[in-house]
């Protein structure tokens, strides 16, 4: 390792600011893991979520998996760095292995982009649920599985661009990072793509919410009981998704503004300052905790309303439903 600058590594490893950033993020990330496990359990076991179509829950589960993957890579990454910084005496021995950096940062960034691209799959799934409201309740989970694979394909595009310039031979990386200050336009492109995903979701969910309410209000006397149920389920789920999109958009806007400013001024900062700010800004574990708590409260409010609304619509005259019911008991 003759090309290693041990003094540079010592400066990074001894930085109190970088250590604080790593410890802070490690604590938050460890706290996020049980919250994600709890959210997964609630998604599949809570009585209210059983009203949601399995396709919808598959995409939400993939979103939670993205957070978990990001947190797993981050916990290992920060733990190894902090362990080396505090136990190694020779700075040259603290230099990260390039292959370890690649694997852990790939987990880190794949999880990040899975959560970012969830909006695209949810737009498609809720659009299909709206267009096929008369039959969607009985449809299989194949669409949900297809959308999960589609989401992985969408995720691979920004990752391919992000890792297009990666090299292994002869490369010394003093801190495991993908967002290189020497390639600011790659980071800016990623920021723009993430922003477009979230804004598109916010607009689309609002449109779908209006569409479902319009269909329900104009065709309720002619729709089947199954159709009414699906429309109410669409409205309740999209109500939660509007909250989800609002949280995501707010976070992504704040994160991207700080990120782009950081990339422009990276050359004016010391390496340890750049790495520390980068980690503090990429607060996805905090975002996971906050979004799950807010969505949980939003679902509780919707749950209280949905019972009243369903009872009201079930009492609406529906001769076709009554005729079918009479034939079943005859």
GIFENNOR-V390706 format. One record per residue. N is the residue number from 0. SS is DSSP state (H for helix, E for strand, C for the rest). PHI is phi in radians with two decimals (none if undefined). OMEGA is omega in radians with two decimals (NA if undefined). Layout:
n->N ss->SS phi->PHI omega->OMEGA
n->N ss->SS phi->PHI omega->OMEGA
This chain:
n->0 ss->C phi->none omega->-3.08
n->1 ss->C phi->-1.18 omega->-3.11
n->2 ss->C phi->-1.58 omega->3.14
n->3 ss->C phi->-1.51 omega->3.06
n->4 ss->C phi->-1.61 omega->-3.06
n->5 ss->H phi->-1.15 omega->3.11
n->6 ss->H phi->-1.16 omega->3.10
n->7 ss->H phi->-1.14 omega->3.12
n->8 ss->H phi->-1.12 omega->3.13
n->9 ss->H phi->-1.13 omega->3.13
n->10 ss->H phi->-1.11 omega->3.12
n->11 ss->H phi->-1.18 omega->-3.06
n->12 ss->H phi->-1.17 omega->-3.09
n->13 ss->C phi->-1.58 omega->-3.11
n->14 ss->C phi->-1.19 omega->3.08
n->15 ss->H phi->-1.17 omega->-3.14
n->16 ss->H phi->-1.15 omega->3.14
n->17 ss->H phi->-1.15 omega->3.12
n->18 ss->H phi->-1.11 omega->3.08
n->19 ss->H phi->-1.06 omega->3.14
n->20 ss->H phi->-1.05 omega->-3.12
n->21 ss->H phi->-1.20 omega->3.14
n->22 ss->H phi->-1.13 omega->3.14
n->23 ss->H phi->-1.04 omega->-3.13
n->24 ss->H phi->-1.17 omega->3.13
n->25 ss->H phi->-1.13 omega->3.14
n->26 ss->H phi->-1.11 omega->3.14
n->27 ss->H phi->-1.09 omega->-3.11
n->28 ss->H phi->-1.15 omega->3.10
n->29 ss->H phi->-1.11 omega->3.10
n->30 ss->H phi->-1.16 omega->-3.10
n->31 ss->H phi->-1.24 omega->-3.06
n->32 ss->H phi->-1.04 omega->3.11
n->33 ss->H phi->-1.11 omega->3.09
n->34 ss->H phi->-1.14 omega->3.12
n->35 ss->H phi->-1.18 omega->3.09
n->36 ss->H phi->-1.12 omega->3.10
n->37 ss->H phi->-1.07 omega->-3.14
n->38 ss->H phi->-1.12 omega->3.10
n->39 ss->H phi->-1.11 omega->3.12
n->40 ss->H phi->-1.09 omega->3.13
n->41 ss->H phi->-1.13 omega->-3.11
n->42 ss->H phi->-1.04 omega->-3.04
n->43 ss->H phi->-1.80 omega->-3.07
n->44 ss->H phi->-2.05 omega->-3.07
n->45 ss->C phi->-1.18 omega->-3.08
n->46 ss->C phi->-1.01 omega->-3.08
n->47 ss->H phi->-1.16 omega->-3.11
n->48 ss->H phi->-1.20 omega->3.08
n->49 ss->H phi->-1.18 omega->3.06
n->50 ss->H phi->-1.30 omega->-3.12
n->51 ss->C phi->-1.35 omega->3.10
n->52 ss->C phi->-1.19 omega->-3.11
n->53 ss->H phi->-1.05 omega->3.11
n->54 ss->H phi->-1.02 omega->3.11
n->55 ss->H phi->-1.10 omega->-3.10
n->56 ss->H phi->-1.24 omega->3.09
n->57 ss->H phi->-1.08 omega->-3.13
n->58 ss->H phi->-1.20 omega->3.09
n->59 ss->H phi->-1.10 omega->3.11
n->60 ss->H phi->-1.10 omega->3.10
n->61 ss->H phi->-1.11 omega->3.08
n->62 ss->H phi->-1.06 omega->3.11
n->63 ss->H phi->-1.14 omega->3.09
n->64 ss->H phi->-1.09 omega->3.10
n->65 ss->H phi->-1.06 omega->3.07
n->66 ss->H phi->-1.07 omega->-3.11
n->67 ss->H phi->-1.12 omega->3.12
n->68 ss->H phi->-1.12 omega->3.10
n->69 ss->H phi->-1.04 omega->-3.11
n->70 ss->H phi->-1.15 omega->3.14
n->71 ss->H phi->-1.09 omega->3.11
n->72 ss->H phi->-1.09 omega->-3.10
n->73 ss->H phi->-1.24 omega->3.12
n->74 ss->H phi->-1.06 omega->3.14
n->75 ss->H phi->-1.13 omega->-3.09
n->76 ss->H phi->-1.07 omega->-3.11
n->77 ss->H phi->-1.19 omega->3.14
n->78 ss->H phi->-1.11 omega->3.13
n->79 ss->H phi->-1.12 omega->-3.13
n->80 ss->H phi->-1.08 omega->-3.12
n->81 ss->H phi->-1.14 omega->3.10
n->82 ss->H phi->-1.08 omega->-3.14
n->83 ss->H phi->-1.13 omega->-3.10
n->84 ss->H phi->-1.13 omega->-3.04
n->85 ss->H phi->-1.77 omega->-3.08
n->86 ss->H phi->-2.01 omega->-3.11
n->87 ss->C phi->-1.47 omega->3.12
n->88 ss->C phi->-1.58 omega->-3.11
n->89 ss->C phi->-1.67 omega->-3.13
n->90 ss->H phi->-0.99 omega->-3.12
n->91 ss->H phi->-1.13 omega->3.13
n->92 ss->H phi->-1.38 omega->-3.12
n->93 ss->H phi->-1.55 omega->-3.09
n->94 ss->C phi->-1.10 omega->-3.10
n->95 ss->C phi->-1.11 omega->3.02
n->96 ss->C phi->-1.25 omega->-3.03
n->97 ss->H phi->-1.11 omega->-3.13
n->98 ss->H phi->-1.29 omega->3.04
n->99 ss->H phi->-1.07 omega->3.11
n->100 ss->H phi->-1.04 omega->-3.10
n->101 ss->H phi->-1.11 omega->-3.08
n->102 ss->H phi->-1.12 omega->-3.07
n->103 ss->H phi->-1.22 omega->3.10
n->104 ss->H phi->-1.24 omega->3.07
n->105 ss->H phi->-1.16 omega->3.04
n->106 ss->H phi->-1.04 omega->-3.12
n->107 ss->H phi->-0.96 omega->-3.06
n->108 ss->H phi->-1.40 omega->3.08
n->109 ss->H phi->-1.12 omega->3.09
n->110 ss->H phi->-1.06 omega->3.12
n->111 ss->H phi->-1.05 omega->-3.07
n->112 ss->H phi->-1.36 omega->3.02
n->113 ss->H phi->-1.09 omega->3.12
n->114 ss->H phi->-1.15 omega->3.12
n->115 ss->H phi->-1.14 omega->-3.04
n->116 ss->H phi->-1.55 omega->3.09
n->117 ss->H phi->-0.98 omega->-3.12
n->118 ss->H phi->-0.98 omega->-3.10
n->119 ss->H phi->-1.13 omega->-3.13
n->120 ss->H phi->-1.13 omega->-3.14
n->121 ss->H phi->-1.17 omega->3.09
n->122 ss->H phi->-1.06 omega->-3.12
n->123 ss->H phi->-1.13 omega->-3.09
n->124 ss->H phi->-1.13 omega->-3.14
n->125 ss->H phi->-1.25 omega->3.07
n->126 ss->H phi->-1.16 omega->3.10
n->127 ss->H phi->-1.13 omega->3.11
n->128 ss->H phi->-1.11 omega->3.11
n->129 ss->H phi->-1.31 omega->-3.11
n->130 ss->H phi->-1.16 omega->-3.09
n->131 ss->C phi->-1.96 omega->-3.05
n->132 ss->C phi->-1.02 omega->-3.11
n->133 ss->C phi->-1.27 omega->-3.06
n->134 ss->C phi->-2.22 omega->-2.97
n->135 ss->H phi->-1.10 omega->-3.12
n->136 ss->H phi->-1.04 omega->-3.09
n->137 ss->H phi->-1.65 omega->-3.07
n->138 ss->C phi->-1.28 omega->-3.05
n->139 ss->C phi->-1.36 omega->-3.11
n->140 ss->C phi->-1.54 omega->-3.10
n->141 ss->H phi->-1.06 omega->3.13
n->142 ss->H phi->-1.13 omega->3.11
n->143 ss->H phi->-1.09 omega->3.11
n->144 ss->H phi->-1.14 omega->3.10
n->145 ss->H phi->-1.05 omega->-3.13
n->146 ss->H phi->-1.15 omega->3.07
n->147 ss->H phi->-1.12 omega->3.09
n->148 ss->H phi->-1.16 omega->3.09
n->149 ss->H phi->-1.06 omega->-3.14
n->150 ss->H phi->-1.13 omega->3.06
n->151 ss->H phi->-1.08 omega->3.11
n->152 ss->H phi->-1.13 omega->3.10
n->153 ss->H phi->-1.09 omega->3.14
n->154 ss->H phi->-1.12 omega->-3.06
n->155 ss->H phi->-1.19 omega->-3.08
n->156 ss->H phi->-1.16 omega->3.12
n->157 ss->H phi->-1.10 omega->3.12
n->158 ss->H phi->-1.17 omega->3.11
n->159 ss->H phi->-1.09 omega->3.11
n->160 ss->H phi->-1.17 omega->-3.10
n->161 ss->H phi->-1.09 omega->-3.09
n->162 ss->C phi->-1.79 omega->-3.07
n->163 ss->C phi->-1.15 omega->-3.09
n->164 ss->C phi->-1.78 omega->-3.05
n->165 ss->C phi->-1.21 omega->3.10
n->166 ss->C phi->-2.33 omega->3.14
n->167 ss->C phi->-1.99 omega->-3.06
n->168 ss->C phi->-1.24 omega->3.07
n->169 ss->C phi->1.27 omega->-3.10
n->170 ss->C phi->-1.70 omega->3.05
n->171 ss->C phi->-1.98 omega->-3.13
n->172 ss->C phi->-2.06 omega->-3.08
n->173 ss->C phi->-1.37 omega->3.06
n->174 ss->C phi->-2.57 omega->-3.09
n->175 ss->C phi->-1.23 omega->-3.13
n->176 ss->C phi->-2.63 omega->3.10
n->177 ss->C phi->-1.71 omega->-3.10
n->178 ss->C phi->-1.36 omega->-3.11
n->179 ss->C phi->-1.40 omega->3.10
n->180 ss->H phi->-1.13 omega->3.13
n->181 ss->H phi->-1.34 omega->3.12
n->182 ss->H phi->-2.19 omega->-3.04
n->183 ss->H phi->-1.15 omega->-3.06
n->184 ss->H phi->-1.23 omega->3.07
n->185 ss->H phi->-1.14 omega->3.11
n->186 ss->H phi->-1.11 omega->-3.14
n->187 ss->H phi->-1.16 omega->3.12
n->188 ss->H phi->-1.11 omega->3.12
n->189 ss->H phi->-1.07 omega->3.14
n->190 ss->H phi->-1.11 omega->-3.13
n->191 ss->H phi->-1.13 omega->3.14
n->192 ss->H phi->-1.07 omega->3.11
n->193 ss->H phi->-1.07 omega->3.13
n->194 ss->H phi->-1.13 omega->-3.14
n->195 ss->H phi->-1.10 omega->3.11
n->196 ss->H phi->-0.98 omega->-3.03
n->197 ss->H phi->-1.25 omega->3.12
n->198 ss->H phi->-1.14 omega->3.10
n->199 ss->H phi->-1.06 omega->3.12
n->200 ss->H phi->-1.13 omega->-3.11
n->201 ss->H phi->-1.07 omega->-3.13
n->202 ss->H phi->-1.20 omega->-3.08
n->203 ss->H phi->-1.16 omega->-3.13
n->204 ss->H phi->-1.14 omega->3.10
n->205 ss->H phi->-1.13 omega->3.12
n->206 ss->H phi->-1.12 omega->-3.13
n->207 ss->H phi->-1.15 omega->3.09
n->208 ss->H phi->-1.07 omega->3.12
n->209 ss->H phi->-1.11 omega->3.14
n->210 ss->H phi->-1.09 omega->-3.13
n->211 ss->H phi->-1.14 omega->3.11
n->212 ss->H phi->-1.15 omega->3.12
n->213 ss->H phi->-1.14 omega->3.14
n->214 ss->H phi->-1.10 omega->-3.13
n->215 ss->H phi->-1.12 omega->-3.05
n->216 ss->H phi->-1.31 omega->-3.09
n->217 ss->H phi->-1.68 omega->-3.06
n->218 ss->H phi->-2.20 omega->-3.03
n->219 ss->C phi->-1.09 omega->-3.11
n->220 ss->C phi->-1.31 omega->-3.07
n->221 ss->C phi->-1.96 omega->-3.09
n->222 ss->C phi->-1.54 omega->3.09
n->223 ss->C phi->-1.36 omega->3.10
n->224 ss->H phi->-1.07 omega->3.12
n->225 ss->H phi->-1.07 omega->3.14
n->226 ss->H phi->-1.13 omega->3.12
n->227 ss->H phi->-1.07 omega->3.13
n->228 ss->H phi->-1.04 omega->-3.11
n->229 ss->H phi->-1.14 omega->3.12
n->230 ss->H phi->-1.13 omega->3.10
n->231 ss->H phi->-1.14 omega->3.11
n->232 ss->H phi->-1.16 omega->3.08
n->233 ss->H phi->-1.05 omega->-3.10
n->234 ss->H phi->-1.08 omega->-3.11
n->235 ss->H phi->-1.18 omega->-3.14
n->236 ss->H phi->-1.19 omega->3.14
n->237 ss->H phi->-1.22 omega->3.04
n->238 ss->H phi->-1.02 omega->3.09
n->239 ss->H phi->-1.17 omega->-3.12
n->240 ss->H phi->-1.19 omega->3.06
n->241 ss->H phi->-1.11 omega->3.06
n->242 ss->H phi->-1.12 omega->3.10
n->243 ss->H phi->-1.00 omega->-3.13
n->244 ss->H phi->-1.15 omega->3.10
n->245 ss->H phi->-1.11 omega->3.11
n->246 ss->H phi->-1.11 omega->-3.11
n->247 ss->H phi->-1.07 omega->-3.13
n->248 ss->H phi->-1.10 omega->3.12
n->249 ss->H phi->-1.06 omega->-3.14
n->250 ss->H phi->-1.10 omega->-3.08
n->251 ss->H phi->-1.11 omega->3.13
n->252 ss->H phi->-1.09 omega->-3.13
n->253 ss->H phi->-1.10 omega->-3.13
n->254 ss->H phi->-1.06 omega->-3.07
n->255 ss->H phi->-1.20 omega->3.11
n->256 ss->H phi->-1.09 omega->3.13
n->257 ss->H phi->-1.14 omega->-3.11
n->258 ss->H phi->-1.11 omega->-3.13
n->259 ss->H phi->-1.14 omega->3.10
n->260 ss->H phi->-1.07 omega->3.13
n->261 ss->H phi->-1.09 omega->-3.14
n->262 ss->H phi->-1.12 omega->3.13
n->263 ss->H phi->-1.23 omega->-3.06
n->264 ss->C phi->-1.85 omega->-3.08
n->265 ss->H phi->-1.04 omega->-3.10
n->266 ss->H phi->-1.20 omega->3.12
n->267 ss->H phi->-1.56 omega->-3.10
n->268 ss->C phi->-1.85 omega->2.97
n->269 ss->C phi->-1.26 omega->-3.11
n->270 ss->H phi->-0.95 omega->-3.12
n->271 ss->H phi->-1.16 omega->3.08
n->272 ss->H phi->-1.20 omega->3.14
n->273 ss->H phi->-1.07 omega->-3.12
n->274 ss->H phi->-1.14 omega->-3.13
n->275 ss->H phi->-1.13 omega->3.12
n->276 ss->H phi->-1.16 omega->3.14
n->277 ss->H phi->-1.03 omega->-3.14
n->278 ss->H phi->-1.22 omega->3.13
n->279 ss->H phi->-1.13 omega->-3.12
n->280 ss->H phi->-1.23 omega->-3.11
n->281 ss->C phi->-1.42 omega->-3.00
n->282 ss->C phi->-1.59 omega->-3.12
n->283 ss->H phi->-1.14 omega->3.07
n->284 ss->H phi->-1.07 omega->3.09
n->285 ss->H phi->-1.12 omega->3.10
n->286 ss->H phi->-1.06 omega->3.12
n->287 ss->H phi->-1.08 omega->-3.12
n->288 ss->H phi->-1.10 omega->-3.09
n->289 ss->H phi->-1.11 omega->-3.09
n->290 ss->H phi->-1.14 omega->3.14
n->291 ss->H phi->-1.17 omega->3.13
n->292 ss->H phi->-1.11 omega->-3.12
n->293 ss->H phi->-1.15 omega->3.13
n->294 ss->H phi->-1.15 omega->3.10
n->295 ss->H phi->-1.08 omega->3.11
n->296 ss->H phi->-1.19 omega->3.12
n->297 ss->H phi->-1.12 omega->3.14
n->298 ss->H phi->-1.17 omega->3.10
n->299 ss->H phi->-1.13 omega->3.12
n->300 ss->H phi->-1.17 omega->3.13
n->301 ss->H phi->-1.15 omega->-3.13
n->302 ss->H phi->-1.06 omega->3.13
n->303 ss->H phi->-1.19 omega->-3.12
n->304 ss->H phi->-1.40 omega->-3.00
n->305 ss->H phi->-1.14 omega->3.12
n->306 ss->H phi->-1.08 omega->3.13
n->307 ss->H phi->-1.13 omega->-3.10
n->308 ss->H phi->-1.17 omega->-3.13
n->309 ss->H phi->-1.16 omega->3.11
n->310 ss->H phi->-1.07 omega->-3.13
n->311 ss->H phi->-1.10 omega->-3.10
n->312 ss->H phi->-1.34 omega->3.10
n->313 ss->H phi->-1.19 omega->3.13
n->314 ss->C phi->-1.45 omega->3.13
n->315 ss->C phi->-1.21 omega->-3.13
n->316 ss->C phi->-0.99 omega->-3.14
n->317 ss->C phi->-2.63 omega->-3.04
n->318 ss->H phi->-1.09 omega->-3.13
n->319 ss->H phi->-1.11 omega->3.12
n->320 ss->H phi->-1.11 omega->-3.13
n->321 ss->H phi->-1.14 omega->3.12
n->322 ss->H phi->-1.11 omega->3.12
n->323 ss->H phi->-1.09 omega->-3.13
n->324 ss->H phi->-1.14 omega->3.11
n->325 ss->H phi->-1.11 omega->3.14
n->326 ss->H phi->-1.17 omega->-3.11
n->327 ss->H phi->-1.18 omega->-3.08
n->328 ss->H phi->-1.62 omega->-3.11
n->329 ss->C phi->-1.24 omega->NA
